[in-house]
Amino acid sequence: MDWFRFHAEANVEYQIQIWARRLRSRLDATFSIHQPDGAYLAGNDDQDGPDSLLNWKAPAAGDYLIQIRDQLRRGASDAAYRLEIQTRPQQLRAAIPAPDPNAPQANKTLSVPQGNRSATLVQITRDNAGCPVVLNAESLPAGTKMLWAHVAKSMTTFPLVLEADDAAPVAGGLHRINLQAEGENSANIRAGWIEDVIDHVQIQNQGILLSTRVDRLAMAVTQKVPWQVNLAPPPAPLVQQGVQTVQVTALR
């Protein structure tokens, strides 16, 4: 095991994390925070996937110790890692959830037929921040557009909807959609993007053993399809927890 000493201020929230498996190290890291006399204060294992992460406030200003070891108390010459300690950042993150663990890439691509629309649900995470968010596409398939780009402060799940022109060229590619905070204190909130987590190796109850995070989504314009679904705008606002009948038209 390794020990490190660091100084912490009172009433400051720190983010402590280990980079190991994400760097292809064999180390299954776990860490704990201790008083200078060795008394245990807090710890974490596997909060950030196979690596460890903890948001922590010191009980008082002073020096503290961090112990890092392998979960099974094993060591190896290639059990490398990186320890990072910083004040907890304010940042935005988003991803398309995988509803089926046996098909982790299902519904994570956007295929938009010519002259039609396509949508997928996106989950947004506001780390240590509460704010409206605006989406900004660095690029989109030619002839397509996002129908709206503003996410209210209260929303954590929102539909990403693309619409393609009738003459949009049939093509595909990888495109990045950024997240930017709006409102008060937005300048202090770190911008993010919609990411895709690609799971490569999963073993039953052992969970995900290897995955890759990418900062772009796969999008494509496809040939026309012989149907379209339209939703009529509701005649009046829908109250919270309310129920309203809406008209849906299916064109075949």
Beta strands, then each sheet from edge to edge (+ up, - down):
strand 1: 2-8
strand 2: 13-19
strand 3: 29-34
strand 4: 40-45
strand 5: 53-57
strand 6: 62-70
strand 7: 82-87
strand 8: 91-95
strand 9: 110-113
strand 10: 117-127
strand 11: 133-137
strand 12: 144-146
strand 13: 150-151
strand 14: 157-164
strand 15: 171-175
strand 16: 177-181
strand 17: 192-203
strand 18: 207-214
strand 19: 217-222
strand 20: 228-231
strand 21: 248-251
sheet 1: 1+ 6- 3+ 4-
sheet 2: 5+ 2- 7+
sheet 3: 12+ 14- 10+ 8- 17- 16+ 11- 13+
sheet 4: 12+ 14- 10+ 8- 17- 18+
sheet 5: 9+ 19+ 15-
sheet 6: 20+ 21-
end
